[in-house]
Amino acid sequence: MLNRRTLKDEPTITSTSAVHNDGIKTRSQLLVSSYDLKTEEEDWSSLSGMRFVDHEEMMKMLNIVIKAHTKEFKYCKNPEILAHRQVKWGVCWKYTLRCKNCTYMSPVIKLYKEVDTNKPGTNPGAPNVAVAAVLHDCPIGSTKFQELFARMNCPPPSRTSMQRMSHNVGKELVKLNRTDMSEKLEIVKSVNRERGLPENVINVTVDGRYNSQTITSRKKPGLNATQAFTLAIETMTERKYIVASFAQNQMCWKGAWLRGKGFDVNCPNGHEDCTANLYRAAPVSEYQMGKEIGSQLALQDILVKNATTDGDGRAAKGIDDATRALHPMWKVERLADYVHLGQSQFRASLRAQFSEGMFYGRTKEIKKEMKKAFSQDVKCRSSMIVGQLMEQYKRNTDDVCKDLPKALQATIRNNNMPGTSAKQKCEHLGVNLSDSSLKFLDSMDKQFTYKQEYEKKPEVKRRRLTQSGEKILEHREAKVKSKERDVYRKGQLDPVPALLSHSTYCKRKLPPAP
């Protein structure tokens, strides 16, 4: 284990070409000496650009300055207030003001509200906490956020402070998510009690997501993914709440930095503040993630009856093994995913042997395209029939298996609507939102609900299908026209060799006369 003192006492490694004999510093040394990424206490003498300040705190600052200047410096008849010092604190600011015509100097005034953490040290600014919470829900990181601030003509915050704040906020969000998932499990239990079912028996759908679109990598051995995330979503209610989650992570910046410095450390837990929970050469496993999810549910006295997964996933087996550790006689049954089941049906239709006159066409390729269209039509018709049966029998388990059509919708659901989720996170982190912000978040929830109901309307579904059919027809007509306009024939652009006689090839050429 490495402590902080070991890292602090490490000698600084500098390049031999960094300092010349005449004492002239290189460009990299000038950049390091002029801008420190580890501190936020910098003097910004320039007043150009935009600043994010709290309106109430700014009014308080003006009142403090006016009262103090009027009381202590009565002889100053023409006060002119200037910014003596500006301290950047993330996206927040601290100001010290002075009078140009006298010696008045105000104390350091914070132009932001703080979040009381009940811990020693300086309390974080509420806007900094809110920014870290927002970045957890956005696909942008610290670098793009700095670029966004710079384009808005605002001094960007330090990347180090943003990373530190994001690390602290992430821990609190993990606690909030676990509490929220426990509350949603209680809702599922109450629904089971109202239906007369065992309250601790649920059905879930499980799927994993990776930070890579390909399985293998050309640059390193093993899998291309370094992070994997798995969700377990209940299928007992219409809301399809997220009840468990687990992530596997091979990435640890601090461990990689220590190994680059020559320290013999291995992640995970090979050093202090290790962020990885999987060895960097170990493959990510849906079985292990399913086992962790099964352990989370089993510890809350929840038994999984059916687990819906895709064809190549082993999460259901992991849930089954984790549940058997506490309940040896229990068995988790795996069900096929709705989307992958349709794809399997499509592939089976392509492999089927049809009669010679089943599909018309002059060539084999045309018949193959007709076979694909037929297989797609069979899959769509089967999906429509299953959907109609689900509506007809009110999702009754005895008549129609209600778990198969839910996997696709469950993967795009959240426990709460976007506005409600944002309010809960801010309240949990101690950030007080204004009335206008709360109204805006409420309007987001209303728009989200309206869009969901709008997509379910029959006329909207009919219009979407009609537009999709028109696009397919237009694409097909364009493909046929492009073939008609194409006059290229095989070999017509190849160079034609000159026709030479047999004597030209065989007759030996004499050397030129001198």
C-alpha positions, -999 to +999 in steps of 0.1 A: +000+000+000+012+035-008+005+064+014+003+101+005+037+107+021+054+083-003+039+101-033+048+135-019+084+126-012+090+112-047+117+133-065+106+154-095+118+140-128+128+167-153+142+164-187+178+173-194+168+195-223+142+214-203+167+239-188+195+255-208+228+268-195+218+304-200+188+300-177+161+303-204+130+283-197+112+263-223+076+268-234+064+239-213+080+253-181+065+287-188+030+272-191+034+252-159+047+283-140+020+306-154-010+283-148-014+259-120-040+232-126-041+222-089-053+255-075-083+277-079-070+307-060-058+329-089-059+366-094-081+375-123-073+412-128-092+414-160-129+422-157-137+411-193-160+382-199-190+367-181-193+357-145-218+334-127-228+350-095-258+346-072-282+376-074-290+376-037-253+374-027-244+402-051-270+425-035-256+416-001-221+425-013-233+459-026-251+467+006-220+457+027-197+478+006-220+509+006-226+508+043-190+502+053-177+529+030-202+554+041-196+548+078-158+546+078-148+570+049-172+599+051-146+623+036-147+604+003-172+624-016-168+607-050-165+569-043-155+547-073-156+510-065-133+487-083-125+449-081-093+446-062-091+408-063-111+380-079-108+344-068-122+317-090-137+288-070-149+263-097-177+281-115-182+304-085-163+336-076-150+355-045-145+392-047-126+418-028-136+454-036-117+487-031-123+524-036-102+541-062-104+575-044-097+564-009-081+535+011-113+515+016-108+477+012-137+453+016-134+418+031-135+387+008-171+382-001-185+350-016-209+355-045-224+320-042-243+299-017-227+270+000-237+234+008-234+225+045-216+192+046-210+191+084-174+182+078-142+200+086-129+223+059-144+247+034-180+240+024-184+234-014-203+259-035-238+249-045-233+257-082-201+235-082-221+206-067-249+211-092-225+211-121-209+179-110-244+163-106-254+174-141-222+161-157-230+127-143-261+127-165-246+141-196-223+126-222-198+154-219-168+155-195-147+181-178-128+190-210-159+197-230-174+216-201-143+238-200-146+244-238-183+253-233-174+279-207-146+293-228-170+297-258-195+315-236-166+339-227-165+327-191-133+317-173-134+279-173-130+261-139-100+240-131-101+204-143-086+192-110-113+208-089-140+195-112-126+160-110-124+162-072-160+175-069-173+149-093-156+122-072-173+134-041-207+139-057-205+105-073-204+088-039-235+107-028-253+098-060-245+061-055-261+063-020-291+081-035-296+055-062-294+026-038-320+043-015-342+049-045-340+013-057-349+001-023-380+024-023-390+011-057-388-025-044-412-016-017-436-003-043-433-036-062-440-055-030-472-035-023-484-042-059-478-079-054-498-078-022-527-061-039-527-087-066-526-116-041-491-127-052-461-134-030-446-100-022-410-111-024-412-129-057-406-107-088-396-111-125-368-091-140-352-083-173-314-080-173-290-067-200-255-053-201-239-023-218-203-018-227-181+012-235-172-003-268-191-011-300-168-040-309-159-072-291-122-075-300-095-048-302-067-043-327-046-023-303-045-046-273-051-083-265-084-094-251-118-075-251-120-040-264-144-029-235-129-017-203-162-009-185-195-028-184-228-018-168-258-041-161-293-032-149-321-054-135-355-040-142-387-055-127-415-064-150-443-067-124-456-031-128-462-008-157-434+015-146-407-011-149-385+002-121-348-003-119-343-025-088-306-034-090-275-024-109-238-032-110-208-020-130-174-036-137-145-012-143-109-019-153-099+018-155-080+035-127-061+067-136-041+067-104-030+031-108-019+038-143+000+069-132+018+050-104+028+022-128+042+048-152+063+062-123+078+028-116+057+017-086+046-020-085+009-016-080-020-037-093-056-026-095-081-032-080-074-022-044-036-022-049-034+014-037-054+041-020-085+055-038-085+027-064-115+032-088-112-002-105-131-033-093-117-056-120-082-065-130-071-048-162-064-081-180-096-099-168-125-101-192-158-084-183-184-110-175-222-107-175-223-138-153-204-120-125-225-089-129-257-110-127-243-127-096-238-093-079-273-083-089-286-116-075-268-110-042-282-074-039-318-087-043-313-118-022-300-097+007-332-077+005-352-109+007-362-107-029-365-139-051-363-137-089-387-162-106-380-153-143-350-135-157-353-122-193-320-119-211-306-119-246-294-151-264-257-148-255-261-134-219-254-155-188-267-130-163-297-153-155-272-180-145-254-156-122-286-145-105-295-182-100-262-191-084-264-160-061-299-168-050-291-205-044-265-194-018-293-182+005-321-203-008-308-237-021-341-250-034-349-219-055-344-219-092-344-189-116-358-196-150-344-178-180-367-164-206-358-152-241-356-115-249-383-101-272-359-084-296-334-113-298-363-138-301-375-119-332-340-119-347-338-156-341-371-160-359-358-139-388-326-160-391-346-192-389-368-180-417-338-172-439-324-207-433-357-224-441-359-244-474-387-231-496-400-244-529-384-232-562-415-212-572-420-195-538-401-163-547-400-148-582-370-132-597-346-135-627-315-139-607-305-155-574-298-121-557-334-109-565-348-141-550-326-136-519-339-101-514-375-113-517-367-140-491-354-113-467-385-092-471-407-123-465-387-132-433-390-096-421-427-096-427-432-128-407-413-114-378-433-081-378-466-100-380-456-123-351-447-092-330-480-076-338-500-107-329-482-110-296-489-074-288-526-077-296-529-108-274-512-089-246-538-062-248-567-086-252-559-108-222-549-079-199-514-093-196-527-124-178-499-149-171-521-179-177-530-168-212-500-150-226-465-148-213-463-111-203-425-110-199-414-113-235-426-080-250-413-059-221-375-062-225-373-036-253-393-010-234-376-017-201-341-009-214-351+027-220-369+034-188-358+052-156-371+050-121-382+087-122-389+113-148-361+137-158-373+167-138-381+147-107-348+129-109-329+163-110-349+176-080-342+145-059-304+147-067-303+184-058-322+179-026-300+150-016-268+170-023-281+200-004-286+223-033-317+246-029-333+254-062-353+286-069-390+286-078-383+293-114-360+263-116-386+241-099-413+252-124-390+245-153-383+209-140-420+204-135-426+214-171-399+189-182-419+161-165-451+173-182-434+173-216-419+139-209-453+125-200-470+141-230-444+126-254-449+092-239-487+094-244-482+109-278-461+080-291-488+056-280-516+071-301-528+049-329-527+077-355-491+084-346-481+048-349-500+046-382-482+077-395-448+064-385-454+031-402-466+048-433-436+071-434-413+041-429-430+022-458-427+053-480-390+055-473-384+018-481-404+022-514-384+053-523-351+035-515-362+006-537-372+028-566-340+047-564-320+015-564-338+003-595-332+036-613-296+036-604-292+002-621-309+015-652-286+045-655-255+024-649-241+015-683-208+001-670-199-034-682-173-057-668-139-050-683-148-019-703-124+003-684-095-022-686-066-012-709-067-028-743-033-042-754-020-032-788-023-059-815+012-068-825+023-094-850+041-126-841+073-114-857+073-083-835+075-105-804+100-130-817+123-109-839+154-099-821+160-062-821+194-051-834+213-024-816+212+010-832+238+019-857+267+040-843 
